[in-house]
Amino acid sequence: MPSSRMSCMTTLAILVVALPLAASFAGVLPGSALLRRALTRPAARTPAPLRMVIWDDIVMPSRATTLSVVASESSESAVSEEITRGRDLASRVAAAATGDTIVLEKGTYWLEKTLVIDKQLTLTSAEGLGYRDVMIQGNAPMRVVESGLIFCTGMKANEAVVIRGVSVYYREGLGVAKTSCIRVEHGSVDVRECHLYADMGAGLSVDGREGYALVQQSRIGPCCWNTNGGRLAYGLVADLGGHLRVYNSEVSHCFKSGIACGAGGITEGFVSGCRIRACGISAIAAEGIATVVEVEKCEFGVCKIDPMAEFGGGKCIFLDDSYTLWKDAYNLANAATPAL
């Protein structure tokens, strides 16, 4: 009986000491709130390092085979000729072998439906021509929710489609859809010396971690400038873990941001030597906790909010101090659409 009484007294003593300490952690005693916050503060998140594909390792299409698409010399109307050229282009792409080059002569090529490219190809203007001479136009069917006028898919990351020296114009389209001039889902696309612009959509979109896009020496915009929006009202956009690199290009007159990397997955962007201006939100935007956009040697013009915008934990990282804010006569309230 004495040992039982001793055991009870020991237990009571332990409770007398332990209960105040427990109450402190629970927030009952004064000063415990600061301690509780210190114990529960989450660790700082470090942006994931860029893991861009090494572009030198990408297997570019060979130029061993050349297929020419020549403008029609028939007496049909101009519209009929555009449709005929577009059908010819679509049939040549479907019949081409991996590594072929399709050379486009001067004229407009109207696509009646999305041009799907699922192999390494080069689409290029003929020698001596450029994006002012060769134009690919059209719009995807209204029933397509996610589409592009040119859709690159079904390839590996180191297999590239090269599009060079052409204009791509996505006309009209469905404002609630994710549409763009060029959409990349699986594989890589290398866009050089091109002009991409859209009534209702982006110039280029990269969707998913298997998609890579390289844009060089190109002109982007206007995108949705006179149509008040669209889900992808950006110049260039990477989403859902996509990868985007932009060099020495000009982006302007985009309803949202000029270049955006955003929500879903580890989305990565790199922007170098670009001029970006007259956009409805920002020149460059990063959205999402795992999104990182690295920027160097850029010039930013007038945008509605800021040259750089970060949302939801996204990070824009300047690699140098050489960027400049340049002032010109642009006013977003009445900025004129640039001559195409």
C-alpha positions as CSV (number, residue, x, y, z in Angstrom):
1,M,0.0,0.0,0.0
2,P,2.8,2.5,0.8
3,S,4.4,1.7,-2.6
4,S,1.1,2.4,-4.3
5,R,0.7,5.7,-2.6
6,M,4.3,6.6,-3.5
7,S,3.6,5.8,-7.2
8,C,0.6,8.1,-7.2
9,M,2.6,10.9,-5.6
10,T,5.3,10.5,-8.3
11,T,2.7,10.7,-11.1
12,L,1.2,13.8,-9.6
13,A,4.5,15.5,-9.4
14,I,5.3,14.7,-13.0
15,L,1.9,16.2,-14.0
16,V,2.5,19.4,-12.0
17,V,5.8,20.0,-13.9
18,A,4.6,18.9,-17.4
19,L,1.2,20.6,-17.7
20,P,2.5,24.2,-17.6
21,L,5.1,23.3,-20.2
22,A,2.5,21.7,-22.5
23,A,0.2,24.7,-22.0
24,S,3.0,27.0,-23.1
25,F,3.4,25.1,-26.4
26,A,-0.4,25.1,-26.8
27,G,-0.5,28.9,-26.6
28,V,-2.1,29.2,-23.1
29,L,0.7,30.9,-21.3
30,P,1.9,34.5,-22.3
31,G,4.6,34.6,-24.9
32,S,3.8,31.2,-26.3
33,A,2.5,32.5,-29.7
34,L,6.0,33.6,-30.8
35,L,7.4,30.2,-29.8
36,R,4.7,28.4,-31.7
37,R,5.2,30.4,-34.9
38,A,9.0,29.8,-34.7
39,L,8.4,26.1,-34.4
40,T,5.9,25.9,-37.2
41,R,7.4,28.3,-39.7
42,P,7.9,26.5,-43.1
43,A,11.4,26.3,-44.5
44,A,12.1,28.8,-47.3
45,R,11.6,27.5,-50.8
46,T,14.5,27.7,-53.2
47,P,13.6,28.1,-56.8
48,A,14.4,24.9,-58.8
49,P,17.5,25.4,-60.9
50,L,17.1,25.7,-64.7
51,R,17.4,22.4,-66.5
52,M,17.2,23.6,-70.0
53,V,17.8,21.2,-72.9
54,I,21.3,21.7,-74.4
55,W,20.3,23.2,-77.8
56,D,23.6,22.1,-79.4
57,D,22.6,18.5,-78.8
58,I,19.3,18.8,-80.7
59,V,19.2,16.9,-84.0
60,M,18.2,19.4,-86.6
61,P,16.5,18.3,-89.8
62,S,19.0,17.6,-92.6
63,R,18.7,19.5,-95.9
64,A,19.3,16.5,-98.0
65,T,15.9,16.5,-99.6
66,T,14.0,19.7,-100.7
67,L,10.3,19.8,-101.5
68,S,9.2,23.1,-103.1
69,V,5.7,24.5,-102.7
70,V,5.3,26.9,-105.5
71,A,2.6,29.6,-105.8
72,S,-0.1,28.7,-108.3
73,E,0.0,30.3,-111.7
74,S,-3.6,29.5,-112.5
75,S,-6.3,32.1,-113.2
76,E,-8.2,31.3,-110.1
77,S,-9.1,34.1,-107.6
78,A,-6.5,35.1,-105.0
79,V,-8.5,33.4,-102.3
80,S,-8.7,30.2,-104.2
81,E,-5.0,30.3,-104.8
82,E,-4.3,30.8,-101.1
83,I,-6.4,27.7,-100.3
84,T,-4.8,25.7,-103.0
85,R,-1.3,26.5,-101.7
86,G,-2.4,25.7,-98.1
87,R,-3.7,22.3,-99.2
88,D,-0.5,21.7,-101.1
89,L,1.6,22.6,-98.0
90,A,-0.5,20.2,-95.8
91,S,-0.1,17.4,-98.2
92,R,3.7,17.9,-98.6
93,V,4.1,17.9,-94.8
94,A,2.1,14.7,-94.5
95,A,4.1,13.0,-97.2
96,A,7.5,14.3,-96.2
97,A,10.2,12.0,-94.6
98,T,12.1,12.8,-91.5
99,G,14.8,15.4,-92.3
100,D,13.1,16.9,-95.3
101,T,13.1,20.6,-96.1
102,I,10.0,22.2,-97.5
103,V,10.7,25.5,-99.3
104,L,7.9,28.0,-99.6
105,E,7.8,30.4,-102.5
106,K,6.2,33.9,-102.2
107,G,2.5,34.0,-101.4
108,T,-0.1,33.3,-98.8
109,Y,-0.9,29.8,-97.7
110,W,-4.3,29.4,-96.1
111,L,-4.7,26.4,-93.7
112,E,-8.2,25.1,-93.4
113,K,-7.3,23.0,-90.4
114,T,-4.4,22.6,-88.0
115,L,-1.1,21.6,-89.7
116,V,0.2,18.8,-87.5
117,I,4.0,18.2,-87.7
118,D,5.1,15.0,-86.0
119,K,8.6,14.5,-87.5
120,Q,11.8,16.5,-87.9
121,L,11.2,19.0,-90.8
122,T,12.3,22.4,-91.9
123,L,9.7,24.9,-93.2
124,T,11.5,27.8,-94.8
125,S,11.0,30.6,-97.2
126,A,12.9,30.4,-100.5
127,E,16.3,32.0,-100.9
128,G,16.0,35.8,-101.0
129,L,12.5,35.8,-99.3
130,G,11.5,36.6,-95.8
131,Y,8.5,36.8,-93.5
132,R,7.0,39.7,-95.4
133,D,6.9,37.6,-98.6
134,V,5.6,34.2,-97.2
135,M,2.6,34.1,-95.0
136,I,0.8,31.1,-93.4
137,Q,-2.7,32.0,-92.3
138,G,-5.8,30.2,-91.0
139,N,-7.8,29.3,-87.9
140,A,-8.4,26.0,-86.2
141,P,-12.0,24.5,-86.1
142,M,-14.1,26.0,-83.4
143,R,-14.6,22.7,-81.7
144,V,-10.9,22.3,-80.9
145,V,-10.3,23.5,-77.3
146,E,-6.5,23.4,-77.3
147,S,-5.0,23.9,-80.8
148,G,-2.4,25.7,-82.8
149,L,-2.4,26.7,-86.4
150,I,0.9,24.7,-86.6
151,F,1.0,21.9,-84.0
152,C,4.3,20.1,-83.2
153,T,3.9,16.9,-81.4
154,G,4.9,13.2,-81.3
155,M,8.7,13.8,-81.2
156,K,11.5,13.5,-78.7
157,A,13.0,16.5,-77.0
158,N,16.1,16.3,-79.1
159,E,14.1,16.2,-82.4
160,A,13.4,19.7,-83.8
161,V,11.1,21.3,-86.3
162,V,12.7,24.4,-87.8
163,I,10.4,27.2,-89.0
164,R,12.3,30.0,-90.8
165,G,11.6,33.2,-92.6
166,V,7.8,33.1,-92.6
167,S,4.8,34.9,-91.1
168,V,2.2,32.9,-89.2
169,Y,-1.1,34.6,-88.6
170,Y,-3.8,33.0,-86.5
171,R,-7.0,34.7,-87.7
172,E,-10.1,35.1,-85.6
173,G,-10.4,31.9,-83.5
174,L,-12.2,31.1,-80.3
175,G,-11.5,33.4,-77.5
176,V,-12.1,30.9,-74.7
177,A,-9.8,28.3,-76.2
178,K,-6.1,27.8,-75.8
179,T,-5.0,28.7,-79.3
180,S,-1.8,30.0,-80.8
181,C,0.1,30.4,-84.1
182,I,2.5,27.6,-83.2
183,R,1.9,25.1,-80.4
184,V,4.5,22.7,-79.1
185,E,3.6,19.7,-77.0
186,H,6.1,16.9,-77.6
187,G,9.5,17.7,-79.2
188,S,11.3,20.9,-80.0
189,V,10.7,23.8,-82.4
190,D,13.3,26.3,-83.6
191,V,11.6,29.5,-84.8
192,R,14.0,31.9,-86.7
193,E,13.5,35.2,-88.5
194,C,9.7,34.8,-88.3
195,H,6.7,37.0,-87.5
196,L,4.0,35.5,-85.3
197,Y,0.7,37.3,-84.6
198,A,-2.8,36.4,-83.7
199,D,-6.3,37.8,-83.4
200,M,-7.3,35.5,-80.5
201,G,-4.4,33.6,-79.1
202,A,-0.6,33.6,-78.5
203,G,2.2,33.8,-81.0
204,L,3.7,30.6,-79.7
205,S,2.8,28.3,-76.8
206,V,4.7,25.4,-75.2
207,D,2.6,23.0,-73.2
208,G,4.0,20.3,-71.0
209,R,7.5,19.2,-69.8
210,E,8.2,17.4,-73.1
211,G,7.9,20.6,-75.1
212,Y,10.8,22.9,-75.9
213,A,10.8,26.1,-78.0
214,L,13.7,28.3,-79.2
215,V,12.8,31.7,-80.7
216,Q,15.5,33.7,-82.4
217,Q,15.6,37.0,-84.3
218,S,11.8,37.1,-84.6
219,R,9.0,39.5,-84.3
220,I,6.0,38.7,-82.0
221,G,2.7,40.5,-81.9
222,P,0.2,41.9,-81.9
223,C,-1.6,39.2,-80.0
224,C,-5.2,39.8,-79.1
225,W,-4.5,43.5,-79.1
226,N,-7.7,44.6,-80.8
227,T,-9.9,41.7,-79.6
228,N,-9.7,42.3,-75.9
229,G,-8.3,39.0,-74.8
230,G,-8.4,35.2,-75.1
231,R,-7.0,32.6,-72.7
232,L,-3.6,32.8,-74.3
233,A,-3.4,36.5,-74.9
234,Y,0.4,36.5,-74.7
235,G,3.2,36.9,-77.2
236,L,5.1,33.7,-76.1
237,V,4.0,31.4,-73.3
238,A,5.3,28.2,-71.7
239,D,3.0,26.3,-69.4
240,L,2.6,23.0,-67.5
241,G,6.4,22.5,-67.3
242,G,7.3,23.7,-70.8
243,H,10.7,25.1,-71.7
244,L,11.2,28.4,-73.6
245,R,14.2,30.3,-74.7
246,V,14.0,33.7,-76.6
247,Y,17.0,35.5,-78.2
248,N,17.3,38.8,-79.9
249,S,13.6,39.2,-80.7
250,E,11.0,42.0,-80.4
251,V,7.6,41.4,-78.7
252,S,4.9,44.1,-78.6
253,H,1.2,44.8,-78.4
254,C,0.1,41.7,-76.4
255,F,-3.2,42.0,-74.5
256,K,-1.6,40.3,-71.4
257,S,2.2,39.8,-71.1
258,G,4.8,39.8,-73.8
259,I,6.5,36.6,-72.5
260,A,5.0,34.4,-69.8
261,C,6.0,31.3,-68.1
262,G,3.4,29.9,-65.8
263,A,1.4,27.6,-63.7
264,G,1.8,23.9,-63.4
265,G,5.0,21.9,-63.3
266,I,8.6,23.2,-63.4
267,T,8.2,25.8,-66.1
268,E,11.5,27.3,-67.3
269,G,12.3,30.4,-69.4
270,F,15.4,32.3,-70.6
271,V,15.2,35.7,-72.3
272,S,18.2,37.4,-73.8
273,G,18.7,40.5,-75.9
274,C,15.0,41.2,-76.5
275,R,13.0,44.4,-76.8
276,I,9.5,44.1,-75.2
277,R,6.9,46.9,-75.0
278,A,3.3,48.0,-75.1
279,C,1.8,45.0,-73.3
280,G,-1.4,44.9,-71.1
281,I,0.2,43.4,-68.0
282,S,4.0,43.2,-68.1
283,A,6.9,42.6,-70.4
284,I,7.8,39.3,-68.7
285,A,5.7,37.3,-66.2
286,A,6.5,34.3,-64.0
287,E,3.6,32.4,-62.3
288,G,3.8,29.5,-60.0
289,I,6.1,28.3,-57.2
290,A,8.2,26.2,-59.6
291,T,8.5,28.8,-62.4
292,V,11.8,30.5,-63.0
293,V,12.6,33.0,-65.8
294,E,16.1,34.2,-66.3
295,V,16.6,37.5,-68.0
296,E,19.6,39.3,-69.5
297,K,20.5,42.2,-71.8
298,C,16.8,43.2,-72.4
299,E,15.0,46.5,-73.1
300,F,11.5,47.1,-71.8
301,G,9.1,49.7,-73.0
302,V,5.8,50.9,-71.6
303,C,3.6,48.2,-70.0
304,K,0.5,48.6,-67.9
305,I,1.8,47.2,-64.7
306,D,5.6,46.6,-64.5
307,P,8.3,45.3,-66.8
308,M,8.5,42.2,-64.7
309,A,5.6,40.5,-62.9
310,E,5.7,37.6,-60.4
311,F,2.6,35.7,-59.4
312,G,2.1,32.8,-57.0
313,G,5.8,32.4,-56.1
314,G,7.2,32.6,-59.6
315,K,10.7,34.2,-59.9
316,C,12.2,36.5,-62.5
317,I,16.0,36.5,-62.1
318,F,18.2,39.2,-63.7
319,L,21.6,37.7,-64.7
320,D,23.1,41.2,-65.1
321,D,22.3,44.9,-64.7
322,S,22.3,45.7,-68.4
323,Y,18.5,45.9,-68.9
324,T,17.1,49.3,-69.7
325,L,13.7,50.9,-69.5
326,W,13.3,52.9,-72.7
327,K,10.8,55.6,-73.1
328,D,9.0,56.3,-76.4
329,A,5.8,57.7,-77.6
330,Y,3.7,54.6,-76.8
331,N,0.7,55.1,-74.6
332,L,-1.2,51.9,-73.8
333,A,-4.6,53.7,-73.8
334,N,-4.3,54.5,-77.5
335,A,-1.2,52.7,-78.8
336,A,-1.6,52.0,-82.5
337,T,-1.1,48.5,-83.8
338,P,2.2,48.4,-85.6
339,A,2.3,48.1,-89.4
340,L,2.8,44.5,-90.4
